[in-house]
Amino acid sequence: MATTAQTQQDTYQKALVSYLISMAKNVENTINRAIDALLQRNEPLASEIFLNEPRINEMEIVIDEHAVRLLRTPGLSEGDIRLAVATLKINNDLERMGDLAVNIGQRVVTLAQMEAAERPPELEPMAAAVRAMVSRSLGALVYRNTQLANTVLESDDLVDRYRDIIFEQLLASMSQDARQAAPNLQFILATRYLERIADHCTKIAEDIVYWVRGLDVRHGRGLEQAKSAAAADPSM
């Protein structure tokens, strides 16, 4: 028969994971809206993002409180501790991703007040790559799947390359036509925010590997070991 402490731990664990997944889905939806607003230059859609920010902030507080409650229960296993530690870190990354979505929305509002400017050609594929990283990091979280987490870790360089290409194109455009300086600056900032969202996805993927496998793969450390462990266990 389960002890009172074990029952309490199970309750906190289930609530913690449930809240974290709910927040991740909320953040993903917010990021997708921000990307759609940017690609479509849709100011009303961008304005919807601002309404969701307080909800994300409130969820961050609730998740932190549940993680602390779990850590306070006696007799925690190593897995329980990894869950709490990973949750606190993932929670922070998700909140920052929500903030970055708001920043993108602000750039869309500013662009809407300017004369029409040509969108960088690589912005759409860059946005698609970021969407994929967000989706895969959420999938890795929901299913505790380290193989999905590894695909996220492998995707970050692609987003960085798109960022660099777009920056060079926009800089060249500004040097040829000073009138493009203001809108191009908004696109540069937006791509920087997209790149930072991708960075947070990478951090989440690293924390999922740590949570599920107990491996620290930050800064590329032990990534090959994580891939081998995931391949050896199809359920992961």
ABEGO torsion letter per residue (X at the ends): XBBAAAAAAAAAAAAAAAAAAAAAAAAAAAAAAAAAAAAAGBAAAAAAAAAAAAAAAAAAAAAAAAAAAAAABBGBBAAAAAAAAAAAAAAAAAAAAAAAAAAAAAAAAAAAABBBBBBBAAAAAAAAAAAAAAAAAAAAAAAGBAAAAAAAAAAAAAAAAAAAAAAAAAAAAAAABAAAAAAAAAAAAAAAAAAAAAAAAAAAAAAAAAAAAGBBABGGBGAAAAAAAAAABAAX
